[in-house]
């Protein structure tokens, strides 16, 4: 493998590792899953389109994470998410600095959302994946990702307002 491909592969692997940590994998498990993902990617490199490599690696890592933990619940463990990075997404809660109280409120609202909405918001706004990458990871149409993200944002805003957080500063 040439140096350019190696750098691209390692760059994607770092993002995958960080995501695994954020969704609740232990550091050791995240390292193992990332290493397995790299090996599988190298094995299948000829079949992977370059622009789809990151999404492909996410899919492999997520599947391995599921099989390792045998979870039937949400993909994301919100307690591990750096909630401050999600704030810019929600126009109604914009501020320069997110206090601990705001972070707690944000986490509380996210926990009320259905797991699919939690997962989509984190993939899009924390992991900064494109609609196309999310659609490839979740194996759904790109239009479906856009629709569900819109619903997730609307649901988040409704819950936020119902809890009375919008009126506070």
Order of alpha helices (4+ residues) and beta strands (2+ residues): alpha-alpha-alpha-alpha-alpha-alpha-alpha
